[in-house]
Amino acid sequence: MAGLEYEYLGGMQNLKKAPKGKLPLLEDDGRIIADSEIIIDYLKTEKEADLDSWLTEEQRALAHLVTKSLDENLYWCLVYSRWVHQETWLKVKENFFAGMSFPLKQILPPILRGGVKSSIKKQGMGRHSEGEVLAIANKSFASLETILGDQDYFFGNRPCSLDAVVYGHVACFISSQLDNRFNQEARKYNKLVEFCNRIAANY
């Protein structure tokens, strides 16, 4: 979106580089920047890639709060839908650990799943039933669709960092090849589906 050249390197082996044990991370001239919010701030200040320079102060404030809501709420609904939901977990395990050698492929997945489930419970989302988590996700989808309205992007006809953040979260439900209740519900929000298709087509 910012017009910067980059190379995407996928794979869980990148966790070895992650100073905080989480992805994504950015490597720039040997420097490692971890956490999506810090990466965006780094690109704004160090690369002069500020997608929000044209926003009003009120719009920047709203973008920040919506971003935090997605990071601290909808994100955990996504984790729940993939690591707790049994049927989906089997598909995630098959794909996520596909390149791992025996016997790690047998030993590591249940250990990591246990750790994720523990984190979800400590965060609070894991204390809800699946139906309650789905209802929480639906509130986020509905709110995002209301804010988006009939616009191409969240603040009009050009994208900002909020559009990148929303896409990063919502496309994991809408554009994923998984087909559980969470994905199915997300795809009922036609404006969000169109938004994801628009971002994918343009960027």
C-alpha positions as CSV (number, residue, x, y, z in Angstrom):
1,M,0.0,0.0,0.0
2,A,2.9,2.3,0.8
3,G,4.7,1.5,-2.5
4,L,7.7,0.0,-0.7
5,E,9.7,-2.9,-2.2
6,Y,9.6,-6.0,0.0
7,E,10.0,-9.8,0.0
8,Y,7.6,-12.0,1.8
9,L,9.1,-15.0,3.6
10,G,6.5,-17.4,5.0
11,G,6.9,-20.4,7.4
12,M,7.0,-21.1,11.1
13,Q,10.8,-21.3,10.9
14,N,10.8,-17.5,11.1
15,L,9.7,-17.8,14.8
16,K,13.4,-18.6,15.5
17,K,14.1,-15.0,14.5
18,A,11.2,-13.5,16.4
19,P,12.5,-11.7,19.6
20,K,9.0,-11.8,21.1
21,G,8.2,-15.3,19.9
22,K,5.4,-14.1,17.6
23,L,4.9,-13.2,14.0
24,P,4.9,-11.0,12.0
25,L,8.3,-9.5,12.1
26,L,10.1,-7.2,9.7
27,E,13.8,-7.5,8.8
28,D,15.2,-4.3,7.4
29,D,19.0,-4.0,6.7
30,G,19.7,-6.6,9.4
31,R,17.4,-4.9,12.0
32,I,14.5,-7.0,13.4
33,I,11.3,-5.2,14.2
34,A,8.6,-7.3,15.9
35,D,4.9,-6.7,16.4
36,S,2.6,-5.4,13.7
37,E,1.8,-2.0,15.4
38,I,5.5,-1.4,16.0
39,I,6.3,-2.4,12.4
40,I,3.7,0.1,11.1
41,D,5.2,2.8,13.3
42,Y,8.7,2.0,12.0
43,L,7.6,2.2,8.4
44,K,6.0,5.6,9.1
45,T,9.0,7.1,10.8
46,E,12.0,5.4,9.2
47,K,10.6,4.8,5.7
48,E,8.3,7.9,5.4
49,A,5.5,5.4,4.5
50,D,2.7,7.0,6.4
51,L,-0.7,6.0,5.0
52,D,-2.4,8.1,7.6
53,S,-0.9,11.5,6.9
54,W,-4.1,12.7,5.3
55,L,-6.4,11.6,8.2
56,T,-7.9,14.1,10.7
57,E,-7.0,13.7,14.4
58,E,-10.4,12.2,15.0
59,Q,-9.9,9.6,12.3
60,R,-6.5,8.7,13.6
61,A,-8.0,8.2,17.1
62,L,-10.8,6.0,15.7
63,A,-8.3,4.0,13.7
64,H,-6.2,3.4,16.8
65,L,-9.1,2.3,18.9
66,V,-10.5,0.0,16.2
67,T,-7.1,-1.5,15.7
68,K,-6.8,-2.2,19.4
69,S,-10.3,-3.8,19.5
70,L,-9.3,-6.1,16.7
71,D,-5.9,-7.0,18.2
72,E,-7.3,-7.7,21.7
73,N,-10.7,-9.1,20.8
74,L,-11.4,-10.4,17.3
75,Y,-7.8,-11.8,17.1
76,W,-8.6,-14.2,20.0
77,C,-11.9,-15.3,18.3
78,L,-9.7,-16.3,15.3
79,V,-7.3,-18.2,17.5
80,Y,-10.2,-19.9,19.2
81,S,-11.7,-20.9,15.8
82,R,-8.5,-22.5,14.6
83,W,-6.8,-24.0,17.7
84,V,-9.8,-24.9,19.9
85,H,-12.5,-25.9,17.5
86,Q,-11.7,-29.6,17.1
87,E,-12.6,-30.1,13.4
88,T,-10.7,-27.0,12.3
89,W,-7.7,-27.9,14.5
90,L,-7.2,-31.1,12.7
91,K,-6.9,-29.2,9.4
92,V,-4.6,-26.5,11.0
93,K,-2.4,-29.2,12.5
94,E,-2.1,-31.0,9.1
95,N,-1.1,-27.8,7.3
96,F,0.8,-25.8,9.9
97,F,3.1,-28.7,10.9
98,A,3.4,-30.2,7.4
99,G,7.1,-29.7,7.0
100,M,8.0,-31.0,10.4
101,S,10.0,-34.2,10.7
102,F,9.0,-37.3,12.7
103,P,8.9,-37.6,15.7
104,L,8.5,-33.8,16.3
105,K,5.4,-33.9,14.1
106,Q,3.7,-36.2,16.6
107,I,5.0,-34.6,19.8
108,L,5.0,-30.9,19.2
109,P,1.4,-30.1,17.9
110,P,-0.4,-31.2,21.0
111,I,2.1,-29.4,23.2
112,L,1.8,-26.1,21.3
113,R,-2.0,-26.5,21.1
114,G,-2.1,-26.9,24.9
115,G,0.0,-23.7,25.3
116,V,-2.3,-21.8,22.9
117,K,-5.5,-23.0,24.7
118,S,-3.9,-21.9,28.0
119,S,-3.2,-18.5,26.7
120,I,-6.7,-18.1,25.3
121,K,-8.2,-19.1,28.7
122,K,-5.9,-16.6,30.6
123,Q,-6.9,-13.9,28.1
124,G,-10.6,-14.7,28.8
125,M,-11.9,-15.8,25.4
126,G,-11.2,-19.4,26.2
127,R,-13.7,-19.3,29.1
128,H,-16.6,-18.8,26.8
129,S,-18.6,-21.4,24.9
130,E,-18.1,-21.6,21.1
131,G,-21.5,-20.0,20.6
132,E,-20.5,-17.1,22.8
133,V,-17.2,-16.6,21.0
134,L,-19.0,-16.7,17.7
135,A,-21.4,-14.0,19.0
136,I,-18.4,-11.8,20.0
137,A,-16.9,-12.2,16.6
138,N,-20.2,-11.3,14.9
139,K,-20.4,-8.1,16.9
140,S,-17.0,-7.1,15.5
141,F,-18.0,-8.0,11.9
142,A,-21.2,-6.1,12.2
143,S,-19.5,-3.0,13.7
144,L,-16.8,-3.0,11.0
145,E,-19.4,-3.3,8.3
146,T,-21.3,-0.3,9.8
147,I,-18.2,1.8,9.9
148,L,-17.2,0.9,6.3
149,G,-20.7,1.6,5.0
150,D,-20.8,2.0,1.2
151,Q,-17.2,3.4,1.0
152,D,-14.4,1.6,-0.7
153,Y,-12.1,2.1,2.3
154,F,-12.8,3.0,5.9
155,F,-12.3,6.7,5.5
156,G,-13.3,7.2,1.9
157,N,-11.7,6.5,-1.4
158,R,-8.1,5.9,-0.4
159,P,-6.6,3.4,2.1
160,C,-5.0,4.0,5.4
161,S,-3.3,1.8,8.0
162,L,-6.7,0.9,9.4
163,D,-7.6,-0.8,6.1
164,A,-4.5,-2.8,6.2
165,V,-5.2,-3.9,9.8
166,V,-8.9,-4.7,9.2
167,Y,-7.9,-6.8,6.1
168,G,-5.2,-8.6,8.1
169,H,-7.9,-9.7,10.6
170,V,-11.0,-10.2,8.5
171,A,-9.5,-11.9,5.5
172,C,-8.4,-14.7,7.9
173,F,-12.1,-15.5,8.3
174,I,-13.4,-14.5,4.8
175,S,-10.6,-15.5,2.4
176,S,-9.4,-18.6,4.3
177,Q,-9.9,-22.0,2.8
178,L,-11.2,-23.2,6.1
179,D,-15.0,-23.5,6.4
180,N,-16.1,-23.6,10.0
181,R,-18.9,-21.6,11.6
182,F,-16.7,-18.6,12.1
183,N,-15.8,-18.4,8.4
184,Q,-19.4,-19.0,7.4
185,E,-20.7,-16.2,9.6
186,A,-18.0,-13.7,8.4
187,R,-18.9,-14.4,4.8
188,K,-22.5,-13.2,5.4
189,Y,-21.2,-9.6,5.7
190,N,-21.3,-8.7,2.0
191,K,-19.6,-5.3,2.4
192,L,-16.7,-6.9,4.2
193,V,-16.4,-9.6,1.6
194,E,-16.3,-6.9,-1.1
195,F,-13.7,-5.0,0.9
196,C,-11.4,-8.1,1.2
197,N,-11.8,-8.8,-2.5
198,R,-11.0,-5.1,-3.3
199,I,-7.8,-5.1,-1.1
200,A,-6.7,-8.4,-2.6
201,A,-7.2,-7.2,-6.1
202,N,-5.5,-3.9,-5.6
203,Y,-2.6,-4.9,-3.4
